[in-house]
């Protein structure tokens, strides 16, 4: 058994990768820091979700956001300022590799 298998405390990872049908949303401490299309390694520089807080989720078939961590099949709900962002359904929740985290673009 390695060290990570025996840890039972609270989640300490600060980066999450939420994958929808066409897009990857990279979130650090609850804030979207980078977005890119799944079929490309090029980052969007002006996506509306960037720098917005992941405020909750929207269940399939609903438009009402609810607080809580995202799960597969739910839509991400980003909020900050006047424009909210609602994604398509999440198909995967991953931990981004360190190599990818190091490539995040600078915030605009």
C-alpha positions in Angstrom: 0.0 0.0 0.0 1.4 3.4 -0.9 1.1 6.6 1.1 -1.9 8.0 -0.8 -4.0 4.9 -0.3 -3.8 5.2 3.4 -4.8 8.9 3.7 -8.3 9.3 5.0 -8.4 13.0 5.9 -10.1 15.8 4.0 -9.5 16.4 0.3 -6.4 18.6 -0.1 -6.2 18.8 -3.9 -6.9 22.3 -5.2 -7.2 21.6 -8.9 -10.1 19.8 -10.6 -10.8 19.1 -14.3 -14.4 19.0 -15.3 -15.0 17.6 -18.8 -18.1 18.2 -20.8 -18.9 16.9 -24.3 -16.7 19.5 -26.0 -14.9 21.4 -23.4 -12.5 21.1 -20.4 -13.0 23.4 -17.4 -10.0 23.7 -15.1 -10.8 24.8 -11.6 -8.5 25.9 -8.8 -10.0 26.3 -5.3 -13.5 26.7 -6.8 -12.6 29.3 -9.5 -12.3 28.5 -13.2 -8.7 29.3 -14.2 -8.5 27.8 -17.7 -10.8 26.5 -20.4 -10.0 24.6 -23.6 -11.7 22.5 -26.3 -11.3 18.8 -25.8 -10.0 18.3 -29.3 -7.2 20.8 -28.9 -4.4 21.7 -26.6 -4.9 25.4 -27.2 -6.4 27.4 -24.3 -9.3 29.8 -24.7 -8.1 33.3 -23.8 -11.5 35.0 -23.4 -14.0 32.3 -22.3 -16.8 33.6 -20.1 -16.2 31.0 -17.4 -12.6 32.1 -16.7 -12.2 33.8 -13.3 -15.8 32.9 -12.4 -16.6 31.0 -9.2 -18.1 27.5 -9.5 -21.2 28.2 -7.5 -23.1 25.0 -7.9 -24.7 22.7 -10.4 -27.9 22.3 -12.4 -29.6 19.0 -12.7 -30.5 17.6 -16.1 -33.9 18.9 -17.1 -33.8 21.9 -14.8 -32.6 25.5 -15.0 -32.5 26.1 -11.2 -28.9 26.1 -9.8 -28.3 24.2 -6.5 -25.2 24.5 -4.3 -22.8 21.6 -4.0 -20.0 19.8 -5.7 -20.6 18.7 -9.3 -21.3 15.1 -10.2 -21.4 13.2 -13.5 -24.4 14.2 -15.6 -24.9 17.6 -13.9 -24.2 21.0 -15.5 -21.6 23.4 -14.0 -22.9 26.8 -12.9 -20.2 29.6 -12.8 -21.1 33.0 -11.3 -19.2 36.3 -11.0 -20.5 39.7 -11.8 -23.4 40.0 -14.2 -22.9 37.1 -16.6 -23.5 33.5 -15.4 -22.2 30.5 -17.3 -24.0 27.2 -17.5 -22.2 24.3 -19.2 -23.4 21.2 -20.8 -23.4 18.0 -18.7 -20.2 16.8 -17.0 -19.0 13.5 -18.5 -15.8 13.2 -16.4 -14.2 14.7 -13.3 -10.5 14.3 -13.1 -7.4 15.6 -11.5 -5.3 17.5 -14.1 -1.7 16.3 -14.5 0.9 18.7 -13.1 2.2 19.2 -16.6 -1.1 20.6 -17.7 -1.5 22.8 -14.6 1.9 24.3 -15.4 0.6 25.2 -18.8 -2.4 27.2 -17.7 -2.4 30.6 -19.3 -2.0 33.8 -17.3 -5.3 35.3 -16.2 -6.4 38.1 -18.6 
